[in-house]
Amino acid sequence: MKLELRRVELAFAAPLQTAYGELRARELVEVTLTDADDLEGRGEAAPLEPYDGVSFERAVEALEAHGRALAQPPPEGATLLDACRAADDLSQALAAIDMALWDLAGRRAGRPVCELLSASPAARIPVNASIATTDPGAAARAAAAAVADGYSCVKLKVGLGDDEPRVAAVRAAIGAETALRLDANGAWSVDEAVAALGALAGHALELVEEPVEGLAATRELRERVPVRIAIDETAAQAGALTARVADAVCLKISRCGGIGGLLAAASLVRASGAEVYLASSYDGPLGIAAALHAAAALAPLPPCGLATLELFAQSPPTALRVERGTIAVPTGPGLGV
């Protein structure tokens, strides 16, 4: 099995403000696996150092180790992914290999990946709109436009300072029927989160994602606030998926090590009694396609954070465009993009 790597950079249409800094572009590693029959499968590694602590260079290093492992037969009883994991267990790199292997399997079978995962996969996945601006008036206009476009859920970044006017403006713009989700990216201490969410709870929040960082802090906060709590970054910590500290867990292809790892993580979360939804870490088209196939197998799900290709200056592939607040699961062989 031959592995090729290609650097890809995607520029955001406008600088993206997050609690961990401003993002202007995404640097990804696209991988291509070629088998003995010259059939190809593609995947991508999407490290985001401010978010997951993994640099682009570290992902390339791991993928180069995977390439050496794939160039020889795997040990007896091991899969190709097992061989890559033994060479370097970096989840962001393993996700790229896992995607490419599923893409290859689907192309061999002439079927979309979701049909290899489920007997009755969903055809479309509901997604949330992401509002990036910090200006209350601009945020309200963007949110109203999202609702007009058919979105049933709007997500707003908080923890950026002066959150209440933006949240109030967005709620007023979207009306009572549209779900409003907040994401703080762990910006607050427990006491800060208690104060902030006490002020924001009256705006009928669907949930607040990663208000604080860590299992202990999340457990304490959940007991002190009247809103539903979800974990995202904290979900990477040991034991987090079954810790019962949150009402929902946000899962990501990159952090879970690919489609297979995400489906396994979802099973653990659901067994603990928490809700699952999927999101991207500003992935490229291959990562979004992989997440859609996984979501199709897990459906029904709450709106997922997979509409992030809309934030880039480059237009999304036709197969991955949002229509009326949903994205169709690609129907072509493999990942379908």
Disulfide bonds with the S-S distance in Angstrom:
none
